[in-house]
Amino acid sequence: MASGHLKDPNQVAFGLLLVPSSGSETGYKIVVLARSGSAYSLQILDQAEGQPGSASGLVIAKVAPGKYPGFDEPQAISLKLDGLEAQWIEKASVLYFWQDGKFQTLQTSD
């Protein structure tokens, strides 16, 4: 779990990595839980179901506002809010960030 200002500078949201009770070897979901009025909304950012090994070594973490270069992108992006990074240790990483009213992705390593 990671918490931060993922969608709104005045509201804390939660990034969650969900794995089935059978273990991380069968899939995962990366979701954001954010307050929407008096309730919470859940948004799926990424998922893999029934794919053996898809969550092997997968962790998530909050990243602070700032500039982040993409793996294959010529220019860095500038985050005004916190972002959520999914990292498959020693494999790849993807940055999820809120921009233009929706979550965007940027592959940051391969």
Phi and psi restraints in degrees (value plus and minus 20) as a CYANA .aco file:
   2 ALA   PHI    -158.1  -118.1
   2 ALA   PSI     120.0   160.0
   3 SER   PHI    -143.2  -103.2
   3 SER   PSI     129.5   169.5
   4 GLY   PHI     156.7   196.7
   4 GLY   PSI    -197.6  -157.6
   5 HIS   PHI    -107.0   -67.0
   5 HIS   PSI      55.1    95.1
   6 LEU   PHI    -100.6   -60.6
   6 LEU   PSI     -49.0    -9.0
   7 LYS   PHI    -144.0  -104.0
   7 LYS   PSI     -43.6    -3.6
   8 ASP   PHI    -167.2  -127.2
   8 ASP   PSI     111.9   151.9
   9 PRO   PHI     -86.9   -46.9
   9 PRO   PSI     -35.0     5.0
  10 ASN   PHI    -125.6   -85.6
  10 ASN   PSI     -19.6    20.4
  11 GLN   PHI    -152.1  -112.1
  11 GLN   PSI     114.8   154.8
  12 VAL   PHI    -105.0   -65.0
  12 VAL   PSI     114.1   154.1
  13 ALA   PHI    -139.1   -99.1
  13 ALA   PSI     144.1   184.1
  14 PHE   PHI    -143.2  -103.2
  14 PHE   PSI     107.9   147.9
  15 GLY   PHI    -116.1   -76.1
  15 GLY   PSI     110.9   150.9
  16 LEU   PHI    -145.5  -105.5
  16 LEU   PSI     118.4   158.4
  17 LEU   PHI    -124.8   -84.8
  17 LEU   PSI      93.8   133.8
  18 LEU   PHI    -124.7   -84.7
  18 LEU   PSI     111.6   151.6
  19 VAL   PHI    -147.5  -107.5
  19 VAL   PSI     127.6   167.6
  20 PRO   PHI     -84.2   -44.2
  20 PRO   PSI     134.6   174.6
  21 SER   PHI     -81.8   -41.8
  21 SER   PSI     -39.5     0.5
  22 SER   PHI     -96.3   -56.3
  22 SER   PSI     -27.7    12.3
  23 GLY   PHI      97.0   137.0
  23 GLY   PSI     144.6   184.6
  24 SER   PHI     -93.3   -53.3
  24 SER   PSI     -26.1    13.9
  25 GLU   PHI     -97.4   -57.4
  25 GLU   PSI     -27.4    12.6
  26 THR   PHI    -130.1   -90.1
  26 THR   PSI     -23.6    16.4
  27 GLY   PHI     129.1   169.1
  27 GLY   PSI    -195.5  -155.5
  28 TYR   PHI    -184.8  -144.8
  28 TYR   PSI     146.3   186.3
  29 LYS   PHI    -158.6  -118.6
  29 LYS   PSI     117.1   157.1
  30 ILE   PHI    -129.8   -89.8
  30 ILE   PSI     100.3   140.3
  31 VAL   PHI    -149.6  -109.6
  31 VAL   PSI     138.9   178.9
  32 VAL   PHI    -139.6   -99.6
  32 VAL   PSI     109.8   149.8
  33 LEU   PHI    -128.5   -88.5
  33 LEU   PSI      96.3   136.3
  34 ALA   PHI    -154.7  -114.7
  34 ALA   PSI     126.8   166.8
  35 ARG   PHI     -89.6   -49.6
  35 ARG   PSI     114.6   154.6
  36 SER   PHI    -153.0  -113.0
  36 SER   PSI      74.4   114.4
  37 GLY   PHI      51.8    91.8
  37 GLY   PSI    -144.3  -104.3
  38 SER   PHI    -116.6   -76.6
  38 SER   PSI     -18.1    21.9
  39 ALA   PHI    -142.9  -102.9
  39 ALA   PSI     158.2   198.2
  40 TYR   PHI    -131.1   -91.1
  40 TYR   PSI     127.3   167.3
  41 SER   PHI    -136.9   -96.9
  41 SER   PSI     130.7   170.7
  42 LEU   PHI    -136.8   -96.8
  42 LEU   PSI     110.4   150.4
  43 GLN   PHI    -147.4  -107.4
  43 GLN   PSI     106.5   146.5
  44 ILE   PHI    -104.1   -64.1
  44 ILE   PSI     104.0   144.0
  45 LEU   PHI    -113.1   -73.1
  45 LEU   PSI     -56.0   -16.0
  46 ASP   PHI    -179.5  -139.5
  46 ASP   PSI     132.8   172.8
  47 GLN   PHI    -179.0  -139.0
  47 GLN   PSI     133.5   173.5
  48 ALA   PHI    -166.1  -126.1
  48 ALA   PSI     102.8   142.8
  49 GLU   PHI    -142.0  -102.0
  49 GLU   PSI     116.8   156.8
  50 GLY   PHI      46.9    86.9
  50 GLY   PSI       5.8    45.8
  51 GLN   PHI    -136.1   -96.1
  51 GLN   PSI      75.5   115.5
  52 PRO   PHI     -72.3   -32.3
  52 PRO   PSI     112.1   152.1
  53 GLY   PHI      62.0   102.0
  53 GLY   PSI     -21.2    18.8
  54 SER   PHI     -85.5   -45.5
  54 SER   PSI     -46.2    -6.2
  55 ALA   PHI    -127.0   -87.0
  55 ALA   PSI     -10.3    29.7
  56 SER   PHI     -82.8   -42.8
  56 SER   PSI      99.5   139.5
  57 GLY   PHI      55.5    95.5
  57 GLY   PSI      -5.9    34.1
  58 LEU   PHI    -105.2   -65.2
  58 LEU   PSI     109.4   149.4
  59 VAL   PHI    -155.6  -115.6
  59 VAL   PSI     138.2   178.2
  60 ILE   PHI    -145.0  -105.0
  60 ILE   PSI     134.3   174.3
  61 ALA   PHI    -175.9  -135.9
  61 ALA   PSI     132.4   172.4
  62 LYS   PHI     -98.0   -58.0
  62 LYS   PSI     121.3   161.3
  63 VAL   PHI    -138.7   -98.7
  63 VAL   PSI     124.2   164.2
  64 ALA   PHI     -97.5   -57.5
  64 ALA   PSI     139.7   179.7
  65 PRO   PHI     -75.8   -35.8
  65 PRO   PSI     127.4   167.4
  66 GLY   PHI     135.1   175.1
  66 GLY   PSI    -187.5  -147.5
  67 LYS   PHI    -118.4   -78.4
  67 LYS   PSI     117.0   157.0
  68 TYR   PHI    -154.6  -114.6
  68 TYR   PSI     103.8   143.8
  69 PRO   PHI    -100.3   -60.3
  69 PRO   PSI     127.5   167.5
  70 GLY   PHI    -108.4   -68.4
  70 GLY   PSI     139.5   179.5
  71 PHE   PHI     -85.2   -45.2
  71 PHE   PSI     -65.9   -25.9
  72 ASP   PHI    -136.2   -96.2
  72 ASP   PSI      -4.8    35.2
  73 GLU   PHI    -118.9   -78.9
  73 GLU   PSI     118.2   158.2
  74 PRO   PHI     -92.5   -52.5
  74 PRO   PSI     -45.4    -5.4
  75 GLN   PHI    -143.6  -103.6
  75 GLN   PSI     129.8   169.8
  76 ALA   PHI     -99.8   -59.8
  76 ALA   PSI     133.8   173.8
  77 ILE   PHI    -117.1   -77.1
  77 ILE   PSI     134.3   174.3
  78 SER   PHI    -135.2   -95.2
  78 SER   PSI      95.6   135.6
  79 LEU   PHI    -110.1   -70.1
  79 LEU   PSI     112.1   152.1
  80 LYS   PHI    -115.2   -75.2
  80 LYS   PSI     -41.8    -1.8
  81 LEU   PHI    -137.3   -97.3
  81 LEU   PSI     151.9   191.9
  82 ASP   PHI     -83.0   -43.0
  82 ASP   PSI     134.9   174.9
  83 GLY   PHI    -140.3  -100.3
  83 GLY   PSI     153.7   193.7
  84 LEU   PHI    -144.5  -104.5
  84 LEU   PSI     102.0   142.0
  85 GLU   PHI    -125.9   -85.9
  85 GLU   PSI     110.3   150.3
  86 ALA   PHI    -124.4   -84.4
  86 ALA   PSI     105.9   145.9
  87 GLN   PHI    -147.7  -107.7
  87 GLN   PSI     103.3   143.3
  88 TRP   PHI    -110.9   -70.9
  88 TRP   PSI      83.6   123.6
  89 ILE   PHI     -72.2   -32.2
  89 ILE   PSI     107.9   147.9
  90 GLU   PHI      42.2    82.2
  90 GLU   PSI       0.9    40.9
  91 LYS   PHI    -148.1  -108.1
  91 LYS   PSI     -84.5   -44.5
  92 ALA   PHI    -181.4  -141.4
  92 ALA   PSI     147.3   187.3
  93 SER   PHI    -168.4  -128.4
  93 SER   PSI     128.9   168.9
  94 VAL   PHI    -151.7  -111.7
  94 VAL   PSI     116.1   156.1
  95 LEU   PHI    -124.1   -84.1
  95 LEU   PSI     106.9   146.9
  96 TYR   PHI    -125.0   -85.0
  96 TYR   PSI     111.5   151.5
  97 PHE   PHI    -167.0  -127.0
  97 PHE   PSI     131.1   171.1
  98 TRP   PHI    -108.6   -68.6
  98 TRP   PSI     102.7   142.7
  99 GLN   PHI    -175.8  -135.8
  99 GLN   PSI     117.7   157.7
 100 ASP   PHI      36.4    76.4
 100 ASP   PSI      18.8    58.8
 101 GLY   PHI      58.1    98.1
 101 GLY   PSI      -7.4    32.6
 102 LYS   PHI    -176.6  -136.6
 102 LYS   PSI     144.4   184.4
 103 PHE   PHI     -97.7   -57.7
 103 PHE   PSI     115.4   155.4
 104 GLN   PHI    -135.5   -95.5
 104 GLN   PSI     145.1   185.1
 105 THR   PHI    -146.9  -106.9
 105 THR   PSI     132.3   172.3
 106 LEU   PHI    -164.0  -124.0
 106 LEU   PSI     100.2   140.2
 107 GLN   PHI     -96.4   -56.4
 107 GLN   PSI     103.4   143.4
 108 THR   PHI    -125.1   -85.1
 108 THR   PSI     -34.9     5.1
 109 SER   PHI    -179.7  -139.7
 109 SER   PSI     142.1   182.1
